């Protein structure tokens, strides 16, 4: 607009000044919006961290990922809860803290599908590596939740070690492979748990569990009567 509020035409100096003022106003509004978004996100991060009982270093890593997303300008069009879920899941994996994507999604009150979509988006755009939590780390958690003995844990880890030597874990979800090994170990030791029970603690479907344990038992040549 080259005129003032009374309709008079602005001279070049006045137009330049008006342009600078308008530019700084837009910057201020954008900065204010980002600050408000970050403030709300930090509140949500703290709330979800409390629900999931994750340690401080994971929370700090998640907060850093969120700030980095704002700095890179890739937050726009994404919900705060979706971003929070993705950042926490990334932080858990980077800090070797076991939390399933479904757990994080439930804590942030969004669907697992939406959380996964935002997670993949951030991984691609933040240009960060995806350190996978090793499958054996899941087994201790599963054994505890299933209330089975250490014999199951030892055997399940041995099964995974054999699978790793055969390169059967490459490209596989570590949580599902750990669940499959735990199921096989339960069957062998006689401490039976249903596929539904193990799938639930593993955060996977019983169909995925069945596919993984059948594949695993076939490749390492273990015969199960189930």
GUVOZA-680234 format. One record per residue (C-alpha): residue in one letter; chain; x, y, z. Coordinates in Angstrom, 2 decimals, always signed. Example, Ala and Ser with C-alpha at 12.3 -4.5 7.8 and 13.67 -1.06 7.14 Angstrom:
<paros>
<'A'; 'A'; <+12.30; -4.50; +7.80>>
<'S'; 'A'; <+13.67; -1.06; +7.14>>
</paros>
This chain:
<paros>
<'X'; 'A'; <+0.00; +0.00; +0.00>>
<'X'; 'A'; <+1.60; +3.30; -1.13>>
<'X'; 'A'; <-0.80; +5.60; +0.77>>
<'X'; 'A'; <-1.15; +6.58; +4.42>>
<'X'; 'A'; <-4.33; +6.28; +6.51>>
<'X'; 'A'; <-5.67; +9.59; +5.13>>
<'X'; 'A'; <-5.13; +8.55; +1.52>>
<'X'; 'A'; <-2.06; +10.70; +0.80>>
<'X'; 'A'; <+0.62; +9.13; -1.38>>
<'X'; 'A'; <+3.79; +8.13; +0.50>>
<'X'; 'A'; <+7.17; +9.36; -0.68>>
<'X'; 'A'; <+9.98; +6.81; -1.27>>
<'X'; 'A'; <+11.48; +7.24; +2.22>>
<'X'; 'A'; <+8.10; +6.79; +3.86>>
<'X'; 'A'; <+7.37; +3.71; +1.76>>
<'X'; 'A'; <+10.74; +2.19; +2.74>>
<'X'; 'A'; <+10.05; +2.89; +6.41>>
<'X'; 'A'; <+6.55; +1.41; +6.15>>
<'X'; 'A'; <+7.99; -1.69; +4.48>>
<'X'; 'A'; <+10.56; -2.15; +7.27>>
<'X'; 'A'; <+7.91; -1.74; +9.96>>
<'X'; 'A'; <+5.65; -4.25; +8.22>>
<'X'; 'A'; <+8.52; -6.73; +7.88>>
<'X'; 'A'; <+9.43; -6.50; +11.56>>
<'X'; 'A'; <+5.79; -6.84; +12.54>>
<'X'; 'A'; <+5.52; -10.06; +10.53>>
<'X'; 'A'; <+8.73; -11.35; +12.10>>
<'X'; 'A'; <+7.44; -10.49; +15.55>>
<'X'; 'A'; <+4.16; -12.29; +14.90>>
<'X'; 'A'; <+5.97; -15.35; +13.56>>
<'X'; 'A'; <+8.34; -15.38; +16.51>>
<'X'; 'A'; <+5.46; -14.97; +18.92>>
<'X'; 'A'; <+3.63; -17.87; +17.29>>
<'X'; 'A'; <+6.72; -20.11; +17.53>>
<'X'; 'A'; <+7.28; -19.13; +21.15>>
<'X'; 'A'; <+3.68; -19.93; +22.05>>
<'X'; 'A'; <+3.87; -23.24; +20.21>>
<'X'; 'A'; <+7.12; -24.14; +21.97>>
<'X'; 'A'; <+5.66; -23.23; +25.36>>
<'X'; 'A'; <+2.63; -25.47; +24.77>>
<'X'; 'A'; <+4.85; -28.24; +23.44>>
<'X'; 'A'; <+7.11; -28.15; +26.51>>
<'X'; 'A'; <+4.06; -28.48; +28.75>>
<'X'; 'A'; <+2.86; -31.45; +26.72>>
<'X'; 'A'; <+6.33; -33.02; +26.73>>
<'X'; 'A'; <+6.52; -32.81; +30.51>>
<'X'; 'A'; <+3.02; -34.24; +30.90>>
<'X'; 'A'; <+3.70; -37.19; +28.59>>
<'X'; 'A'; <+7.13; -37.81; +30.13>>
<'X'; 'A'; <+5.45; -38.09; +33.54>>
<'X'; 'A'; <+2.86; -40.54; +32.18>>
<'X'; 'A'; <+5.53; -42.71; +30.57>>
<'X'; 'A'; <+7.94; -42.39; +33.51>>
<'X'; 'A'; <+10.86; -41.61; +31.23>>
<'X'; 'A'; <+14.12; -40.19; +32.63>>
<'X'; 'A'; <+15.24; -36.59; +32.39>>
<'X'; 'A'; <+17.80; -37.17; +29.65>>
<'X'; 'A'; <+15.08; -38.53; +27.35>>
<'X'; 'A'; <+12.89; -35.49; +28.02>>
<'X'; 'A'; <+15.78; -33.14; +27.25>>
<'X'; 'A'; <+16.57; -35.02; +24.03>>
<'X'; 'A'; <+12.91; -34.82; +22.97>>
<'X'; 'A'; <+12.81; -31.09; +23.72>>
<'X'; 'A'; <+15.94; -30.56; +21.63>>
<'X'; 'A'; <+14.37; -32.44; +18.70>>
<'X'; 'A'; <+11.25; -30.26; +18.93>>
<'X'; 'A'; <+13.28; -27.04; +18.99>>
<'X'; 'A'; <+15.30; -28.27; +16.02>>
<'X'; 'A'; <+12.07; -28.91; +14.09>>
<'X'; 'A'; <+10.96; -25.33; +14.78>>
<'X'; 'A'; <+14.36; -23.97; +13.75>>
<'X'; 'A'; <+14.22; -25.90; +10.47>>
<'X'; 'A'; <+10.66; -24.71; +9.84>>
<'X'; 'A'; <+9.25; -28.22; +9.47>>
<'X'; 'A'; <+6.72; -28.03; +12.30>>
<'X'; 'A'; <+4.06; -26.19; +10.30>>
<'X'; 'A'; <+0.96; -28.19; +9.52>>
<'X'; 'A'; <+1.71; -30.74; +12.25>>
<'X'; 'A'; <-0.21; -31.02; +15.50>>
<'X'; 'A'; <+1.61; -30.35; +18.75>>
<'X'; 'A'; <+0.63; -33.76; +20.12>>
<'X'; 'A'; <+1.84; -35.52; +17.00>>
<'X'; 'A'; <+5.16; -33.69; +17.15>>
<'X'; 'A'; <+5.52; -34.39; +20.87>>
<'X'; 'A'; <+4.85; -38.11; +20.36>>
<'X'; 'A'; <+7.38; -38.33; +17.53>>
<'X'; 'A'; <+10.06; -36.39; +19.43>>
<'X'; 'A'; <+9.64; -38.54; +22.54>>
<'X'; 'A'; <+9.81; -41.74; +20.50>>
<'X'; 'A'; <+12.95; -40.51; +18.73>>
<'X'; 'A'; <+14.49; -39.57; +22.09>>
<'X'; 'A'; <+13.65; -42.95; +23.63>>
<'X'; 'A'; <+15.37; -44.76; +20.78>>
<'X'; 'A'; <+18.41; -42.48; +20.91>>
<'X'; 'A'; <+18.73; -42.92; +24.68>>
<'X'; 'A'; <+18.09; -46.69; +24.59>>
<'X'; 'A'; <+14.95; -46.39; +26.70>>
<'X'; 'A'; <+12.34; -48.95; +25.72>>
<'X'; 'A'; <+8.95; -47.47; +24.95>>
<'X'; 'A'; <+6.73; -48.75; +22.16>>
<'X'; 'A'; <+5.28; -46.33; +19.66>>
<'X'; 'A'; <+1.82; -47.44; +20.77>>
<'X'; 'A'; <+2.61; -46.51; +24.38>>
<'X'; 'A'; <+3.78; -43.05; +23.35>>
<'X'; 'A'; <+0.77; -42.53; +21.09>>
<'X'; 'A'; <-1.62; -43.54; +23.88>>
<'X'; 'A'; <+0.08; -41.17; +26.33>>
<'X'; 'A'; <-0.31; -38.27; +23.88>>
<'X'; 'A'; <-3.88; -39.30; +22.99>>
<'X'; 'A'; <-3.32; -39.72; +19.27>>
<'X'; 'A'; <-3.45; -42.79; +17.05>>
<'X'; 'A'; <-0.42; -45.00; +16.60>>
<'X'; 'A'; <-0.72; -44.40; +12.86>>
<'X'; 'A'; <-0.50; -40.61; +13.24>>
<'X'; 'A'; <+2.43; -40.93; +15.65>>
<'X'; 'A'; <+4.25; -43.21; +13.22>>
<'X'; 'A'; <+3.62; -40.88; +10.29>>
<'X'; 'A'; <+5.00; -37.87; +12.16>>
<'X'; 'A'; <+7.95; -39.92; +13.43>>
<'X'; 'A'; <+8.92; -40.93; +9.89>>
<'X'; 'A'; <+8.48; -37.34; +8.71>>
<'X'; 'A'; <+10.82; -36.02; +11.40>>
<'X'; 'A'; <+13.39; -38.73; +10.82>>
<'X'; 'A'; <+13.51; -37.77; +7.14>>
<'X'; 'A'; <+13.61; -34.02; +7.70>>
<'X'; 'A'; <+15.77; -33.73; +10.80>>
<'X'; 'A'; <+18.39; -35.84; +9.01>>
<'X'; 'A'; <+19.09; -37.82; +12.14>>
<'X'; 'A'; <+20.05; -41.46; +12.41>>
<'X'; 'A'; <+17.62; -44.03; +13.76>>
<'X'; 'A'; <+19.49; -46.06; +16.37>>
<'X'; 'A'; <+17.48; -49.21; +16.93>>
<'X'; 'A'; <+17.19; -50.50; +20.45>>
<'X'; 'A'; <+18.68; -53.98; +20.35>>
<'X'; 'A'; <+16.16; -56.81; +20.63>>
<'X'; 'A'; <+17.66; -58.41; +23.79>>
<'X'; 'A'; <+16.95; -55.21; +25.73>>
<'X'; 'A'; <+13.23; -55.79; +25.21>>
<'X'; 'A'; <+13.29; -59.29; +26.63>>
<'X'; 'A'; <+13.92; -58.27; +30.25>>
<'X'; 'A'; <+10.89; -56.00; +30.07>>
<'X'; 'A'; <+8.71; -58.74; +28.57>>
<'X'; 'A'; <+9.85; -61.34; +31.11>>
<'X'; 'A'; <+9.01; -58.98; +33.96>>
<'X'; 'A'; <+5.57; -58.13; +32.61>>
<'X'; 'A'; <+4.76; -61.77; +31.87>>
<'X'; 'A'; <+5.93; -62.94; +35.33>>
<'X'; 'A'; <+8.06; -65.78; +33.95>>
<'X'; 'A'; <+11.40; -67.00; +35.26>>
<'X'; 'A'; <+14.94; -66.07; +34.36>>
<'X'; 'A'; <+15.21; -69.35; +32.47>>
<'X'; 'A'; <+12.86; -67.93; +29.84>>
<'X'; 'A'; <+14.93; -64.76; +29.63>>
<'X'; 'A'; <+18.23; -66.61; +29.18>>
<'X'; 'A'; <+16.79; -68.92; +26.52>>
<'X'; 'A'; <+15.09; -66.07; +24.64>>
<'X'; 'A'; <+18.36; -64.14; +24.50>>
<'X'; 'A'; <+20.18; -67.25; +23.25>>
<'X'; 'A'; <+17.56; -67.62; +20.51>>
<'X'; 'A'; <+18.08; -64.02; +19.44>>
<'X'; 'A'; <+21.86; -64.41; +19.48>>
<'X'; 'A'; <+21.52; -67.41; +17.16>>
<'X'; 'A'; <+19.18; -65.43; +14.92>>
<'X'; 'A'; <+21.64; -62.52; +14.84>>
<'X'; 'A'; <+24.46; -64.82; +13.70>>
<'X'; 'A'; <+22.21; -65.97; +10.86>>
<'X'; 'A'; <+21.44; -62.30; +10.06>>
<'X'; 'A'; <+17.74; -62.91; +10.68>>
<'X'; 'A'; <+17.35; -59.69; +12.67>>
<'X'; 'A'; <+18.42; -57.39; +9.84>>
<'X'; 'A'; <+15.58; -55.09; +8.82>>
<'X'; 'A'; <+13.24; -56.57; +11.43>>
<'X'; 'A'; <+11.40; -54.71; +14.16>>
<'X'; 'A'; <+13.44; -55.53; +17.30>>
<'X'; 'A'; <+10.34; -55.49; +19.50>>
<'X'; 'A'; <+8.56; -58.11; +17.40>>
<'X'; 'A'; <+11.65; -60.33; +17.17>>
<'X'; 'A'; <+12.13; -60.15; +20.93>>
<'X'; 'A'; <+8.46; -61.04; +21.44>>
<'X'; 'A'; <+8.82; -64.01; +19.09>>
<'X'; 'A'; <+11.92; -65.26; +20.92>>
<'X'; 'A'; <+10.14; -64.85; +24.26>>
<'X'; 'A'; <+7.15; -66.84; +23.00>>
<'X'; 'A'; <+9.40; -69.65; +21.75>>
<'X'; 'A'; <+11.29; -69.70; +25.06>>
<'X'; 'A'; <+8.02; -69.87; +27.01>>
<'X'; 'A'; <+6.89; -72.83; +24.92>>
<'X'; 'A'; <+10.19; -74.70; +25.35>>
<'X'; 'A'; <+10.41; -74.16; +29.13>>
<'X'; 'A'; <+6.76; -75.02; +29.70>>
<'X'; 'A'; <+6.01; -71.56; +31.13>>
<'X'; 'A'; <+3.34; -71.02; +28.55>>
<'X'; 'A'; <+1.80; -67.65; +27.83>>
<'X'; 'A'; <-0.76; -67.03; +25.11>>
<'X'; 'A'; <+0.14; -65.29; +21.89>>
<'X'; 'A'; <-2.27; -62.52; +22.86>>
<'X'; 'A'; <-0.48; -61.97; +26.18>>
<'X'; 'A'; <+2.94; -61.74; +24.57>>
<'X'; 'A'; <+1.71; -59.62; +21.67>>
<'X'; 'A'; <+0.20; -57.19; +24.15>>
<'X'; 'A'; <+3.39; -56.68; +26.16>>
<'X'; 'A'; <+5.31; -56.44; +22.88>>
<'X'; 'A'; <+3.03; -53.74; +21.50>>
<'X'; 'A'; <+2.36; -55.77; +18.34>>
<'X'; 'A'; <-0.56; -57.72; +16.91>>
<'X'; 'A'; <-0.85; -61.46; +17.51>>
<'X'; 'A'; <-0.69; -61.90; +13.71>>
<'X'; 'A'; <+2.72; -60.21; +13.63>>
<'X'; 'A'; <+3.85; -62.33; +16.56>>
<'X'; 'A'; <+2.70; -65.53; +14.85>>
<'X'; 'A'; <+4.50; -64.62; +11.62>>
<'X'; 'A'; <+7.72; -63.74; +13.44>>
<'X'; 'A'; <+7.85; -66.80; +15.71>>
<'X'; 'A'; <+7.04; -69.16; +12.83>>
<'X'; 'A'; <+9.76; -67.57; +10.73>>
<'X'; 'A'; <+12.24; -67.60; +13.60>>
<'X'; 'A'; <+11.56; -71.20; +14.68>>
<'X'; 'A'; <+11.83; -72.40; +11.08>>
<'X'; 'A'; <+15.12; -70.63; +10.40>>
<'X'; 'A'; <+16.83; -71.78; +13.61>>
<'X'; 'A'; <+15.19; -75.21; +13.32>>
<'X'; 'A'; <+13.13; -75.33; +16.50>>
<'X'; 'A'; <+10.00; -77.46; +16.51>>
<'X'; 'A'; <+7.10; -76.17; +18.61>>
<'X'; 'A'; <+3.90; -77.90; +19.62>>
<'X'; 'A'; <+1.44; -75.01; +19.88>>
</paros>
